[in-house]
């Protein structure tokens, strides 16, 4: 009897271990029918799926010995699934890297240093947005310099759009695309455009309706303020300049009344309002272009209004394409990442699908100056942000973004006018600082581990 | 098959041992063993091992992708002073308010539907549809309904002259809003179980009660409700366990945990720590605490239920 159980258990264990080994070994599925199979994990919606599907097909056509298996997730699920894959030792060969994960992935041996692969490929890095490339450089201490751990999949400049049709209807001179509004001018125009258009006593057209997360950086930076110091060690929100920028932002709703109040609206609403032509100004990213091409009114892009520094600022994001350090086919995988990020044909496919602006500067310049490309006319503004005045979000270059997220978690009373900005930043700074300290401590531990 | 084994069941020990040696006995045990093997292995791999792993991880500073370093009880100490932890725990328990509300409503509905009125099948289906619908889809739909400006809820309120709040952005209304949605979603399931319970109460009980001159309240209190107790018990237990793990609705309807952390549940916070902020060790520690809380609450429930249990004589 016990002998029998023993046998069965042995058999079961054998089966089990075979199964486990098999599943672990399948991360680079090996050379089925002589081909190197790579897995590529990325995220997005239907448009991305179609665009990247096409780009991958083009790659496979040009590289007969490689086949690519696509794993796609929704934007929400991506971070979770990727991390599960990494801790399960099934890291995809090539995958999207979010900016704020770069340090952790590099420190923990998840990402391959692709500096040499890129050098060997003879790709001209000078022709790729500096912001995009630098976002994936890391010297073991800070992001921005050092070895390359990924290439930009895209850069995402967040420009300010305005409803041209509404301006014309109200006989307001169109804003100059080369000379940004000062904050005072901007508020004045927004106030003029906030009104009741059908005479029912209710305001149905507003000047502004910005989401604080994506718009406040433009104002704070233009006012010479920031969330964090250069060394990434100190939270710097508790300054008069910062408080002023935040107060002005909140005042759009509570004092200038150009933003529908929270009672009347939430972020989703302002998006709807913009789409319905009820908002004068609204942020526009390259990913919005397919949807906005169907708008019933004409719109264009301008720089964000300037505060005390007199210079416009804007947020620019990026997503990278990285290669697993543990991949079986390092060269092929790096080659695929380089192809998706920098190959002209691939870029053309992605741009034709209207999911991003080109990562290559010369292509982007051509794209911006195409004739009759439809709205927005001033595509150049996107490029100016990326090249001249855009910046990454403060939370993207610290070990984790908990300290930065906290700011927005607690901000509602300021937006509602229940708390002054000055009071808020004073209370918030120590809380954020302790989270930042914890993140930096985490980073130190990871560094020590990486050094072992 | 079973009866044959039973029939041959020997009485004294010696014969018993011989029966154990019989080929039929062996054969049956072999089959039984093989039958239970897959779930046992599944349990070991997919439940016991990860749970043990999480317990271990809770004593480390694991970031989820790198090396684990033993930190002893530090994670648990940090938890004591972590305001977000306590707030999310409070939010989670607050939202359990939906459990008694849901049970009462579903019991009332089930009672109504058990009267054999016209259209019972129709309403049974209607109430059950939310149960089989995807939670993610429902959460998105309700997010629109709760929209402060264009939302259905506020439009309806406006009809009767009430200016509704911006449900999901307001610290005071976001939890009740999510509770209302959860109740709506779970109503059909509880209702169906209650319906089955109510309908399986033997008619003779009511007849006997009527002969004794019981009124309908007495009949309800002494017959229907006690007879439905096992269902209530089951629903309370499963709802508490499910309620402690509330996540999807919160994550979809308030992706940042609500303004001022007003809708973040404990599981949402655990997920945030584990997958957004590289603190898998701390997240594991929080889930261990959550597990212990659920265990204690459930054990209390069982204890309570056993004390007041009775059998039909």
Interface residues (C-beta under 8 A of the other chain):
Chain A: X1 X4 X5 X8 X12 X16 X76 X79 X80 X83 X86 X87 X104 X105 X107 X108 X109 X110 X260 X262 X263 X264 X265 X266 X268 X269 X272 X399 X400 X401 X402 X405 X408 X409 X410 X411 X412 X413 X439 X442 X445 X446 X449 X450 X452
Chain B: X26 X30 X33 X34 X37 X41 X45 X61 X63 X64 X65 X66 X67 X69 X147 X148 X149 X150 X163 X165 X166 X168 X169 X170 X171 X251 X255 X256 X257 X259 X260 X261 X271 X274 X275 X276 X277 X278 X279 X280
